[in-house]
């Protein structure tokens, strides 16, 4: 997907931030899906051992058949970014690449973990790039380190369609029910952490100016512009090797209005911000839904290796298919705020803590999955994928058991997150 570009031209005032924000919401005639899968990597024989990044890199195939891009997160989490396309093509390409990666790792005794938060290993950073150094210092311990090194998610990227504001609203309103349905990170340090989505709990404890929901007033571009302006500066990029940290609490609005970052002595902040600075600042913001010329859905836990296509398909169907979305939006009305905007923040917390054990969320999820199942053939999904979604609904939604529930049940080896159907949770 092609995002928003920027130049190194000094910004005059907040109107240029508003222009940038509007470009993040350009309508699209296509209806593509892009998927980014993050995985924790484990040693099958010693799951509590950190796996060196070099060992993972050495086990990967030289090329992937579907064209996915392989990158690594700071803690060594492996990320596969598949090519965007219609739902069936996007899933098929990425599934082939996941299979190729699994085969390469298996030969070295390594496995991909389909879980959203490392169940046993403490956070340990393996990549020490300047951006990550600045990010780690800004976000702090313990939650910054946990987010950077111990979490894994599924990011679903969706075109904005002819009416971007409508899809933006849907992506937020459906967030709690999707978060609950796919909550899959209940363990940390070898024990239950008190949340069905411990990964989301980690995010809840980070700087809210860059991780909270974007406020909703009915004008998504204006809301995003205000969010960009009011978020604290994390760092200023001088070049590819120099990232100057900002520690004085300055926001982007402060930098724009003062023409420099307060706090002194910082070469990069002793000048007015440029369009390029704004674009980079946007990459340091991590709300649950982020606009980039498409929608990034960022609130989904990594899933079992057999379940990630279900997560992508259901999310795409409920946001992109109008008939499915209408049914889903009606179903989630019980947890919506009385004021205009997205779901109540309390509903997001309840979804992360309780998952589908919450009866309101479970009832909404049942309706949403029925709507998705009806929509998927219209989106080109074949019988196999439809059957997978139906099986997931039977196993998790109808029973009110988020995937996290299975991970907390004792298994014969004492590591239930390494077990389960279809070769376990790996």
Secondary structure, DSSP 8 states (H G I E B T S, - for coil): -------S-B--SHHHHHHHHHHTT---S---EEEEEEEEEEESS-TTS---HHHHHHHS-SS-TT--EEEE-TTS-EEEE---BSHHHHHHHHHHHHHHHHHHHHTTTEEEE--SB-SS---------HHHHHHHHHH-TTHHHHHHHHB-EEEEEE---S-HHHHHHHHHHTHHHHHHHT--B-EETTEE-S-SBHHHHHHHTS-HHHHS----SS-HHHHHHHHHHHSB--EEEEETTEEEE--S--BHHHHHHHSS-TTS--GGGSS--BHHHHHHHHHT---SEEESSSEEEEEEE---TTTHHHHHHHHHHHHH-HHHHHHHHHHTGGGB-SSSSSB-HHHHHHHHHHGGGSHHHHHHHHHHHHHHHHHHGGGT--HHHHHHHHHHIIIIITTT--HHHHHTS--TTS-GGG-STTTTT-
